[in-house]
Amino acid sequence: MAERTDRDPVEQDPSVHRALGLTDDEADEIARILGRPANHLELAMYSVMWSEHCSYKSSRVHLRRLPSEAPHVLVGPGEGAGVVDVGDGIAAAFRIESHNHPSAIEPYQGAATGVGGILRDVFSMGARPIALMDPLRFGPLDDPRSRWIAEGVVSGVSGYGNSVGVPTVGGETIFDATYQGNPLVNVFCLGVLPQDRLALARASGPGNLTVLFGSATGRDGIGGASVLASASFTEGDDEKRPSVQVGDPFEEKRLIEACLEILEAGLVVGIQDLGAAGITGAASETASKGGVGMDLYLDQVHVREEGMDPFEIMISESQERMLAIVEPAKLDELLAICAKWEIAASVIGTVTGTGRFRVLDRLDGELLADIPASSLDDDAPLYERPLAEPADRAERAADTAESLPAPADAGADLLALLADTSWVWSQYDHQLFLNTVVGPGDDATVLRLKDPRTGEPTGRGLGLTTDGNHRWCRLDPRTGMAAVVAESVMNLACVGAEPLALVNCLNFGNPEHPEVMWQLSEAIDGMAEACRALSVPVIGGNVSLYNESNGVNIDPSPVIGTVGLIASLERRPPGMGLVEGTTLVVLGAPATTLSGSAWAWSQGHREGMPPQVDLDGVRATAAFVRDAVAGDRLRSVHDLAGGLGPAVAEMTVATQVGARVELPAPGGHVALFAETPAAVLAAVDPGSLDALLADAASAGVAAQVVGEAGGDRLVIGDLVDVSVAEAHGAWRDRLPTALGAGTTQG
């Protein structure tokens, strides 16, 4: 046990709470809550629970503006994962989280433990995880350290996901200078469950027992997510590597099976995984949500290291651990299931009716901490930080990319935008469970929806997509975020899925900078507007702030994960690959602005306004595309959020079938590279064309024939004329060649 200095109240010098990341005002508020100075253990517990990562103290006031309710939403924000009803007594649970700072310091373990944590968020709800996705963002490919981080992160996702037996079925991989020194490693997980197995993180019933089961508690990960994710990066932060958790996917696999068996047997009152803030977070949150108190006994916590201090035990973020509230009569059955799966389990506490969260060295032993349970959660600070629109915003918005001259070689510029990301996803097993109908590399992933108890297919499917666009959001966070939501809905439409809900991972810079808080607030309003217009509730998420390196904030980079339902999965969706002899049609409003496009970015132009989105038009177009896919009327389809030229090229290389395309108005390089989330490029059998165009007109959806598929060349207007082989080679080789160039460095 710790020395007296760890227990005694401290009228201390402020360096103690400051070292723990608490401000002077926060330390004063803690003393006011307690009615006395806090001791070191209590300060440590408050420091992790009141951290930005755990308390959302800078963002809660804004997140309240997001729509989160719908008849099919069973669990919204505030639990381990959001849960929606998908029919037939089946529910889907999903969540997205960030592990950005740990991954910058220790890429493999940072990414691996990000996967482990998001899995526990989902199976703690009673759901079996069936899919992972990984939206990743790294610094430029010509930077050796960025390549080192990318290779480590991909290996970490692969090493953990493949070993634990959950397929990684999609995501994004983006390289841009804004992420140099501060990568974004976001991880999404989807699970399915019988609705009657749904479990929540709430303690109740004084006299019930607090059971910790899973891996032993160690010194790895002390302050790992809670502290690392709540401060900025500076030179020398590699010294924080001991704060990064260390994962064990084989222990996690046993934990999944034990946990689901425990929940199926109805043995717990409440359950929560141990993520950020460790035992402190899981125990205090379950007590607070249940309106009860809890006593914990540290000598009962199974630890992997001798001589751990109380604060180390309480805030360690060691992985693969769960905390359950159990009635005494059901304890033996729970312990037997843990023993069956070779999982260590200990009774470490008791639920009380006092409302106090107490930590003792042993049962009836010395009192080490005594605080109101709700104060760690409900009483966390709530900041309304200053917002400031950039002073030069109007000037920057007026500097549109249409002023850029036409490229000397549009074909070369187009090929430079292509990149095959299979180097990433080929390292993942995306066919585990044999659910995957459409895997990585398409507009959205499609999974068979099976009954979670019998494993029998229901005949329906789930569509999944993760989306983000820092270019759009840098130019205008509100418009850009609305466009990202629109893109996700259109991606789902391309596989015939109707959106059910989304979760968000809001990656922004330092919230102490008023411009960053303005970006966050504006992005949330853009998301809220789009979600209401498109009937997509926001059922959970994560806010990742302090994404800056050496004083430079990343561009605003909100990422969303959206799940949709496919009513009938009789056939595989058409996919994006071109089919010889088909007619190419743009469905939806064509793009009109180059600003925010990948091509404009490549030319060094980073001003103007992103694509304006007619949300009513997006809703109508998405519904029309979704119905056309369901009715087997399209031979291939691809969204135009990346631009018409890149979309045709990607469709060409997918099946190595050429195309001849005439650019719609405004024509020229603007029509070639301009991006829009409001339209798709579809391939249609010529005999079905007239009927499709007539139905589009009846639905109020713009439709324009732009060309035909076939041959061995890609020809777009008078700007591009390249062989399919050349396009395929540029697409295939870019990423592996760049990652293989030079050396990587840690």
N, C-alpha and C positions, 0 to 999 in steps of 0.2 A: 504493500500500500504506500501511498505518497507520504511525504514529510508533512509536518504541521503547516508549513507555509502554503501548501496546496489547498488546505481546508479552511484556514482562518480567514475571517473577513479582512479585507485589505483597504485601508485608508491610503492606498498606495499612490506612488508617483504615476502620472498618467501614461508612462511608457508601457505599462502592463496592458491596459485595454487597447492602447494604440497598436501595440505589437500584434494583438489579436484581430485587428481590423475594425475595432469599434471607435466611433468618434467620441469626443468629450461629451457632447450633448446626449449621445446614446448611453454612455456610462452613467451620466447623471440620472437619466430616465430609469435605468435598471435599479439604481439605488433608491429612487422614489418608489418603484413598484415593490421592492423588497422591504422598504422601511429601514434599510441599513446598507452599509457597503457590501458589495458582492465579494465572495472569495474567488480564488483563481479558477476553480472548477466551474463555478456558476458563470463567471465571465466567459470562459471557453465555450460553454453551452450556448449562451446568448450570442456569442460571436458567430457561430456557425448558423444558428437559426435566424439571426437577424442579418445574415449576409445577403447580398443582392441575389445570389443564386437561389437561396431558399425562401426568402421573404417577399421577393418582387417589390421591394419598397419603393423603387423608382417608377414602376410600371403598373402597379395595381389600379391606380386611379384612372389610367387610360384603358386597361383591358376590360373594364366594366362596360365599355361601349360596344363590345362585340356581341352579336346575337348568338345565343347558345341553346335556345329551346326549339323543339319541334316535337310533334307527336311520337316520332320514332326514336327520339333521344331518351335513353334509359339513364345514363350517367353523363353529366356534363363536366365542366372544369372543376378542379379541386381534388380529384381522386387520382389514383395511380394511372388510370387511362380513361378516356371517354368510351362510352358503350352505346351502340345503336341496335335497334331491333331490325333484323333482316328477314323476319317471317319464320313460320313453322316452329316457333319456340326457340329459335336460334338467335344469338346476338353476336355482334362483332365488336371487339375491343381494340383500340389503337391509340398510339401516342408517338410523338416525336420529341427527341431530346438532343442536346448539344454536349459535346465533349471536346470543345475547341482548345482551351488552354492546356489541359493535360496532354492532348495529342501534339501540340507544338513542342512540348518539352520531351515527351517520350512517346513517339508516334505509334509504336506497336501496341503498348499497353494502354495508352490513352484511347485508341480506337477500340481495342478489344474489350476494355471495361465499359466503354460506351455501349457496345452491343449487349454485354451482360446486364447492364442496368436497365436498358429499355425492355429486354425480355422479362425481367422481374416485374417491371411496371405492369406488364400485360398479364402474366400468369398469376400475379397477386389478385387480380380481379376474378379469377376462376377460369380464365381463357387459356386454351392451348395455343402458344405462338405458332403461326403457320407461315409467316413471311417477314423478312427484313428488307429495308431499302436504305441506301446510304447516299444522301446528297453531300458531295464533297467539294471543297473549294481550296485551291492551293495557289501559291505564288507562281510566277512565270516559269515556263519550262526551261528557260536558259539559266535559271538560278540553281546551283548545285544543292543548296540546302532545301529549297522547295521540292526538288526531285527526291531528296532523301526523306523528307516528311511524307510525300505522296506514296513512295514505295513502302514505308513503314506502316502508314495508315491502312493501305489496301491489304497488306499482309496481316495486320491486326484484325480487320473485319473478317478476312478469310479464315484466319486461324481460329478465331472464336466461333464464328457462325457455322463453319463447316463441322467443327468438332462437337458443338452442342447439338447439331442436327436440325437447324432451322435454316431454310433456304434464303439466300439474299437474291431477290428477284428483280431488282431495278434500283434506280437512283440517278444521280447526275455526277459528272466530273468536270470541273471548270478550273482553268488556270488563268490567273489574272494578277497583275502587279499589286492590286489592292490587298491581296492576301499574303503578300510576302512578309514573313515573320509572324503572321497570325492566321493560320489556316482555319477553315470551318469544317468540323467533322460532326455532321448531324446524322442521327440514326432514327429510323422509323420502324415500328413493329406493329403487326396485325395479328390478332388471335381470334378464335371463335370459341363459343361456349354455349351450353344450354342455359337459357335464361334463368332457370331455377338454381343454377350454381353460382350466380353472381355474388361476389363477396366485396365488402367495403372495409375501409380502414377506420373502424370505430371500436373503441373499448366500451364495455358496459358491464354492470353487475359487480358491485363490490364483493370481494372474495374470490373472483375469478383470477386465473393465473396468467402471468406474462411469460411466454415461452419463446426463447431464441433458438432457432435451428438453422443449420448450415455450417459454413466454414468457421474456423476459429477466428477470433478477433486479434489483429496484429497492429503493428505500427505503420504498415503501408497505408497510404491514403489518408493520413491525418490532414484534414483541411483540403483534401484532394479536389472535390468538385465545389464544395461550398466556398472555400477561400480562393483557390486558383481562378475560379470563374468570376470572382468579384473584385478583381484588381487588374490593372493594366500591366502590359509587358514592358520590361526595360532590359538593358544589357545585363547579362549575368543570370538571367532567370533559369538557365539550365541547372542551377543549384537547387531548384525546386523539384527535381526529379523524385526524391523520396516521397513527395506529396501525391504522386500518381499511384493509383491503386494497381494491384496486380491481380489478374483474373485467372480462374481455373474453369474452363468450359466443361470439363467432365464432372466437376462438382455441381455446376449449374444444371447439367442434364439430370443428375439425380435429384436435384432440388425441384426441378419442374415436375418430375413424376411424383415425388413425395407430396408436393404441395397440391397438385390436382387430385391425388387420391384422398388427401385430408379434406379438401373442400367437397369432393363428391360424397364423402361420408358424413358431411355436416358436423365436423368436429370443432369448428372455431366460431367464436362470436364476432371477431374481427381479425383482419390480417393486413400486414403492410410489409413491403420489402425495405431493406436497409440500403438506402442510397446516400445522397448528400446528408451530412450531419450524423450518419451512423445511428447508433442506439438512441442518442438524444433525439434525432429527428423522428424516427419511427415510433418510439414510445410516447414522446410528448404530443405528437400529432394525433395518435389514436386516442389518447386520454382527452385532449382538448376537444376533438370532434365529438366524442361521446359524452362530454360534460362531466367527467369523473376525474379522480386523482390516481396516482400510481406510485408505489414504492418499488425501487430497484435495489438489488443486492449484488454488488460488484464481485464478490468472491464466487458467485455462481456462474459468471460469464466465462465460457471456455475460451482461453486465450492461447496464442501460439508463441508468446514470448514472456519470459520471466520479468518481474519487476516493472510491469506497466503501471504508470500513474493513473489515478482515476480519470483525469481529463483525457488521457490517451485512449482509455477504454470507451469512454462516453462519446468521443467525437471521431474515432477511427472510422474510415470508410472502406474497410476491408470488404471484399466482394463476396457474393454468393451467400447472403444471410437473409433470413426472414424473421419477422416477429409476429406472433399470434396471441390472441386473447382466448383462453380456453377455460371452460367450466371444469372444476376439479374432477367430476365424475367421468369426463371424457379424456383426461390426461393420459391414462395408460394406453388407450387405443391410439392416440396421436403419437406417443413415444414409440409404440410398436411399429407404426408405419415408417417413422424416421429410421428405426433400427433396420427394418427390411431394406431400405434404400441406402444403408450405411451412411446416414446423415447424423451428425452429432446434434443433440438437443438438450437444453437446460432450462429449468424453471428459474428465471432471473428476477421475478417480481410478482407483485400482487396489485390488483385493481382495488382502489379505495374510494370511499365516498366523500373525501375531503376536498377534492379539487386541487390538491397540492401535488407537485411532482418532486418526489424526494429520492435522493440517492444515498444509500447506506453502504458501509463497507461489508456488512453481512446482516442477516436477519437479526433484528433487535440489537444491531451494532451501532457504531459511531455514525452520526448523521453528517454527511459530507456536503449535501446541497439540499435546499428546501425553497422551492419557488412555486408560484401559481402556475399550474399546467398551461393555462390558456395564454400566459404572458409570452411564452416562447413562440407562439403561433399567432393568435389573434391580436396581441399587443405589439407586434413588430412595427417598426416605424413605417409611416406612410408619407412619402415625400412628393410634394407637387413642385418638382424642380423647374427652374425657369426654362421657358421655350423662347427660341429666337430664330426667326426666319433669316436665312442668309441675306446679308445686305445687298449682294449683287445678284439676287435671284432673278429679277426681271431682266437684267442685262444678259444673264446666261441663257434664260429661256428664249430670248429673241435671237440668239446666235444658232440658227438651225443648221443642220447638216446638209440641207439642200444647196448650201453655198459651196459644198465640196465639188471640185471638178470631176468629170467622168474619168474613170480609171483608164490608163493607157492600155491595159490588158485585163478586161473584166473577167475573162476565163481564168487567168492566173489568180486573180483576187478571190474568185469564187472557190477554186480548189484549195486555197490557203485557209479557208474557213472550215473545211471538212476535217473531221477527226473520228476515227473508229475507236470507241471506248471499250471495245471488247478486251483490250489488255487488262482492264480493271475487272470487268464482270466475268471473264473466263476463269478467274481465280476463285470464283464463288461457285458453290454447288447450288444451282437454282432449280433443280428438279427433285429435291427431297420432298417426300410425301406424295410425289406424282400428282400434285395439284396444278402445276404451272401449265397453262394453255398458251399464253403469250408471255415470254420472258423478257430479259433486259434488251434494250436497243430499240424498242418500239415506242409509240406515243404513250402507252400505258401498259401496265402488266395486267394479265387476266389469270385468275385462279378459279378452279372449280370450288364451289361451295358444297361442302360435305357436312352431313350430320355429325356434330362433334362427339356424340356417344356411340353411334354405330359405324361411322366412317363411310356410310353410303352416300353417293352423290345425290344432290337434291334436284339436279337438272338446271340449276341456276349458277351464276358466277359472280365474282367480285372483281371490280376494276380498281387498280391502285396507281397513283401517280404522285411524284414529288416534283415541285416546281419552285423556281425562284429566278429573279433577274436583277442583279445588282446594277446593271446599266440603266434600266428603266427607273429603278428606285433612286438612283443617284440624281437623275435629272429632275424627278418630281416624285417624292415618296408616295403621295396619295394616289396619283394617277397610275404610277408604276405598280403599286400593290394591287389596285383594282384589276390591272391588266394581268397580273400573275394569277389571281383567282380565276379570271376569265380563261386563261390558258389551261389551267387545271381542269376546268369543266369541259373545254373543247377536247383536251386529251382523252378524257373519259368517254366523250361522245364518239371518238374515233374507234373505240372498242365496243360501243353499244351500251355503255354503262350510264345510269342516271345517278348523279351525285347524292350521297347520303349526308355526309358531314366532312369537315376538315379539321386538322390540327395544325398548329403553327409553331415554328421555331424562329423567334425574332432576334436575329443577329445584328447588333448595332455596336457603335463605339462607346466612348466614355460618357455616361449619363450626366456627369458634372459639367459637360459642355452644352450650353443651351441649344446650339444647332443640332446636336445629336438627339436631344429630347424632342425638338421640333420634328426631326425626321421620324422618330418612333411614333409620336402622336399622329402625324399625318398618315403614316403607313397603316396604323390601326384604323383610322377613319376610312381610308381607301378600302381596306379589307371589309370593314363593317358594311359599307355601302354596296360593295359587290356581292357579299354574302347574302344580304337581304334581297337584292334584286334577283339573284340566281337561286334563292331558297336553299342555301348551304349553311347550316349552323356550324359554329366553331365550338367543338366539344372538349378542347384541351390544348395544351401547348407548353412552351418553354420560352423564357426570355433570357437571352445571352447578351450581357452588356460588357463593357470594358474591353471590347475587341479593338484594341489599338496596340501598336508596337512603336516604342520610342517616341511616343507623343503623336503619332499619326493614326487617325481613326480609319477603320475600313469603310468602304462605301456601304450604305445601308443595304443589308442582305437578308431580308425576311424570306423564309422558306416555308412552304406548306406541303402537307401530305393530305391528299383527298382520296376518299374511298367511295365507290359507287356500286350499285347493284345492277346486274344483268339478269333480266327477268327469265330469259330462256337461253341456255348455252347449247343449242342443238348443233352448232357448227362453230369453228374457229373464226374469230373476226378477221377481216380481210388483210390486215397488216399494211405496211407502207410500201412494199416492193411493187414496182411497176409490172404490168402484164402486157405482153405484146398485143398490139392491135386495139387497145382501148383508147377511149377519148378522155382527154383531161379537162376537168371543169373546176373552176374556183367557186366554192360555195361560201357565201358570206361577203361582207364588205371588204374590198381589197385594201391593202396597205397604201398609205399616202405619205408617210414621213420617214426620212432616213435617220433622224435623230434617235439616239439610243440603240441603233442597230449594231450588230457585231462588226459589220463592214466599216461604219463610221468610227467605231472604237479602234479598229485596226489602222485607220488613217490618222489617229491621234485627236479626233474631234469628239469631245465629251461634254457638249453643251446642247441646248435646245430642249424640247419637250418630248416625252415618250409617246407612244401611240395612244391617242384618245380612244376610249372604249365606249361604244353604245351598248350598254348592258342589256337593254331590251332586245337589241339585235343579236347579241351573243346568245341570249336565252333561246330565241327563235331558231337561230342557226344550229346551235347544239342539239336542240330537240329534233330538228329535221335530219341532221347527220346521224344521230342516235337511232332514229326510226329507219333510216336507209340502211344502216349496218344491220339492224335486227331483221330487216326484210330482205337481206342478201342482195341489195341493189348496187353495191359498190364492189369493184374488184380490188381496189386499194385506196387508201386514204391517209393523209398526213396533215397535221396542223401547220399553219404558216407563221407561228410565233418566231421562227428563225428566219423568215423571209422566203419569198417565192423561189428565188434562184437556189439557195441552199436546200430548200425542201425538194425541188425537182432532182437536184444532184443526189440527195440522200436516198430518194426513192429509186433513182437509177442504180446506184451502187448496191442497194439491198438485193436486187435480183439480176444485176448487170444487163438490164434492158434499157436501151436508149430512149430519147424523147426529142420531139420538136415542139417548142413552145413559143407563142407570140405573147409579148408582154402587154398586160392590160394598162389602161390609163393609170398614172400619168406617163407610163412608158420609160424607156431608157434605164440608166443605172439606178434611178430611184425605185422603179417597179421591181428591178432585179433584187435589190438588197433590203428594201424597206420591210419592216416586221409588223405583224398584227396578230393578236390572240383571237381575233374575231372571225377567222376564216380558215378553210381547209382546202387542200387540193385533192380532188377525188378522181379516180379512174373508173370509167363506166363503159360497159359494152355498148357499141354504137347503136345496136337495136333497141336499147333501153333508154337512150339519151333523151328523146323527145318527151317521154313520159316523166322522166326525172325533172327536166326543166319546167314542165307544166306544173308539177306538184310543188316545186320550189317557189314558183310564182304565186301559187295559191296560198302558200305558207308565208308569203312576204319575205322570202329569203333570196337575196341576190344570187344569181348564177350566171357564169360566163364561161363559154368554151374557150380554152386557151391553147389547145394542141392535141397531140396524140403520142402514144407510146409505141416504141419499136425501133429496130435497127441497132447499130453499134456506135452511134454518136449522140452526144448531148448537145443540142443546138437550141439556144434561147435568143430569140430575136436576131439582131445583127451584132450582139455583144459577145456571145459565147458559142464556140464551136470546138469541142474537145472530144476525144474518143472516150468511150465508156471505160476502156482499159486504163487510160490515163487518169480518169476521175477515180476509179476504184483503187488504183495504186496510191494516189495522193491521200485518199481517205484511210486506207489500210495502214500506211506506213508512218503517218505523221507522229502519232503518240509513241509507238515503240522506238522510232528513231530518236526522238527527242529525249526519251528517258534513258536510252542507251548511250547518249552522247556524253563525253566527259566523265567526270567522277561525281559521286555524291559525297556529301560530308555531313557529319553530325554537329 
